[in-house]
Amino acid sequence: MAELCDAARSVLILVDFQEALLPSIHEGEAALERAIVLARAASELGVPVVGTEQNPDGLGPNHPRIRQLCDRTITKTHFAATSQPDFLTCLDPQRDELIVAGCEAHVCVLQTVLGLLAHGYRVRLVADGIGSRRASDREVAIARASAAGATVVTSEMVIFEWLRHSDHAAFRSLLKLVK
C-alpha cells in the first residue's frame, strides 16, 4: 500500500491495552506510551478512536489513560474484534483506513488485523504500538500481518502522514507529542 495515511479516512483502533495485562507484555510500557501519543494526535485531528477490552470481567479494564482517549470501547470475548457482533457496526463506513495498535500482537491484534483485511479495510499496523509477552511472538505477528496485506508503520509515520505538512494548524502541538 503506497498511499499515505489520511486523517479523513482513518479510525484508530486500540486493542486490549488492559492494565492487568500490560506488566507481562515485553516492553509494554513503551507500546502503551506510543498508543497514547497516537490517540492524542487522533483526537486533535478528529480521527475517531475505538478501544477494545478482552473479557474485562477476567482481565480487567483498559489502562485508564487509554480508556479516557477512546470515543468508544467495545467489550469482546472473541480474539478477533471483527467477530464481536457490535464491533464492525461501530466503525464509520466513510472511514476505510484502520490504524491498529494493541496487545497481544500475536493473538487479538493479529486476528483483528486479519479480520479487518478480510472485510476489505486498508489496515496499518503500528509496530511501535503493539506488544506480546515474548518479543518473538510480536515479530512473527508483524511479519504475518504484513504478508497478509497490512502496511506496517510507526506511530510517528502515522502522525506526520496525517499532518502532511508543517503548515498544518496542529503541527506544533503534535510535534510536542512526539518529542
N, C-alpha and C positions, 0 to 999 in steps of 0.2 A: 504494500500500500504506500504509494509515493506522496499522497496528499498530506498536507499539514493538518494538525488538529484544529478544529474550528469550534470556537466557543458557542456559536449559534446552533450548532448541530450536536453538541456534547451533553452527556449526562455522566457525572462522576458516580461510580458505584464503589462503596467501601464495604468489603465483605468481612464480616465476623472479627472485627477488632475488639474482641471481648477481653475485658480487664483480667479475668481469671486465666485466660489462655496466654496472654502476652508474655508473662515471665518465662514460659517454656519455649518461646519462639527464638530461634537463633537470630540475634541482632533485632529482636522485636521492637525495642525502643526506637531504633533508627527507622524502621518501617513505619511505626506509629507517627513519628515526627514528620516524615515526608508526606504521609497521608493527611496530616493536619495542615501542613503548608498548602497542599494541593486543594483541600477543602476550603480553606480560607480564600485562596485565589478564585476558586469556582464561585464562591458566594459573592465576591466582589464583582465578578464578571457576569453574574446572572445565570451561571450554569447550575442546574439542579443537582443536588447531592442526595443519593439514596443509599441508606445503610442496610445491612442485613445482620441478623443475630441468629446463630445456630443454636437451637434448643436452649434459650436463655434460662429456662427453669433449672437446667442441669449445669450449664456453663456460665451463667450469669449474664448481665447486660454488657453492651459495648462500653468501652472506656468512656468516661463522661466527656472528655474533650472531643471525641468523635461524635458521640450522641448529640451534643449541642450543635454540631455543624451540619447535621443531616436534616434535610427538609422532610424526609420520611424514613422510617425504619421498618423493615419487613421482618417479622419473626418467621423462621423456617425450621423444618426438620429434614428436608431434602438437602443433600450436599450441594447440588446444583440449584442455585436460586431460581433458575428458569423453570424448574419442576414444581416450584411452590406456586399454587394457583393465583395468588394475588400479586406476584412479582411483576410479571410482564405487563399486567394491566396498569401498573403504577408508572410505567415509562411513557413519556410524551412521544406519540407516534411521529411528530415532526423532528425528533432528535434521534438520528440513527447512528451516532458515533458514541460508543460507550467506553469510558476510561475506567479501568478496573485496578483496584489495589486491595490488599487484604491478607487474611490468614485462613487456613494454611494453604500455601501456594499450590501444593500438590493434591489437595483434596477439594475443598469448597471453592477456592479461587479458580483452579483449573477446570473443574466441572462446570462452573458458572460461565467461564470464558468459552468453553466448547459448546455449551447450550446457546449462548448468545450468537456465536458464529453460525450454528445450525438454524437459527431464526433469521439470519441474513443481516445481522448488525455488523458495522465496522467496529472492531474491537482493538483497543490499545491497552496492553498490559504494562503497568508501571513497575519496572524491575526493582527500583529502589523503594517501592511502597508495598512490597509483598514479603512474606516470611513463612518459614516452616520450622519445625523443631530441629530438623537436620538441614544443613546447607546444601547437601547433595540433592535432597528432595526438591528444594527451591530451584536449583539449577536445571534439573530434569523437567520440572514443570514449565519453566521459561522456554526451554528447547521444544517441548511438545506443543505448547500454545503457539509458538512461532511457526512450527511446521504445519499446524492446523490452519494458519491464516491470520492469527493475531499479530499486530505490529507491536514489537517490544520498544518501550520508550522509558524515559526517566521523568521524574516529576518536573524538573526544570525544562525539559524539552516541551512538555505539555503546556506549561505556563507561558513560555516565550512564544510558542506557536499560537496559543490563544490570543496573546497580545499583538503579534505580527510586527510591531514597530515601536520604537522608543518614544514616539509622539502620542501613543495611546494615553488616554486620561488616567488610567490605572497603573501606568508603567512604574512610576516612582514608588508607590505604596507596595506593589508586588515585588519590586526589586528588593525592598527591605525584608520581605518574607524569605527570599531565597538566600540572602547573605547572612 
